[in-house]
Amino acid sequence: MIIESQLKQRPFILAAEGVNKSFAGFQAIRDLSFYMDEGELRTVIGPNGAGKTTFLDLITGRTKPDTGTIEFDAKHELSRMNEYEIYRLGIGRKFQTPTVYTDHTVFENLLMSLEGSRGVFASLFSKVNGQQKDRIHDILKTINLSEKAEWKAGALAHGQKQWLEIGMLLAQNARLLLVDEPAAGMTDEETHRTGELLLSLAGKHSIIVIEHDMVFIRQIAAGRKVTVLHQGSVLCEGAVEAVQSNEKVIEVYLGRKHAH
């Protein structure tokens, strides 16, 4: 009974059970089960080909599982839904390469992403109300781009474009953020600031981060659960220190030089 009451207090925001997915005979996801609490920041690591990106594709409806279930918020079976329906539930994805509107300002990018926005042209040519302005300014502060609000997004540094894209997910009011290799191509300072940004969002949002950079992983995963994927299934889960010293993980992914 205690376990049942605890589950009711903290329902899983995402629960994948027995998921399989093959492409032309190659099994990308193999009997994958994955559970995540509301407000959790979870880092997912694994070697190339482990199934990390396919897993995100399955969550967002870009591809469908052959078998198994993926449930969001204990009531939505994602494998039965279209991409746009999943997006409307509040599941937002940031790809490795930033996809911002380069010819529009930072402010306009956030305006076009606001929840309930009526599309690019309607957003840009209708009057911005005070509530929308306040929301955008709050997001600009969160992503540390207040001083760049009127800059064209194309003029931003690589790291700043990544922050803007995270801001666009916040503007759509995403409950679950899927963030794919945010530290790729960043300077050390940008990487650290990106970690601080994601940590500041944890609790208010549920976040899955796929990453390879172990320094960055240690920054955002301290005191949190890390999931290691290998050949399409969960190899192990646990604290970052335990994962790094796990013999199976060292063998398939980290290499002995990273173990200590």
Buried (B, 14 or more C-beta within 10 A) or exposed (E): EEEEEEEEEEEBBBBBEEBBBBEEEEBBBBBBEBBBEBBBBBBBBBBEBBBBBBBBBBBBBEBEBEEBBBBBBEEBEBBEBEBEEBBEBBBBBBEBEBEBBEEBBBBBBBBBBBEEBEEEEEBEEEEBEEEBEEBBBBBBEBBBBEEBBEBBBEEBEEBBBBBBBBBBBBBBBBBBBBBBBBBBBBEEEBBBBBBEBBBEBBEEBBBBBBBBBBEBBBBBBEEBBBBBBBBBBBBBBBBBEEBBBBEEBBEBBBEEEEEE
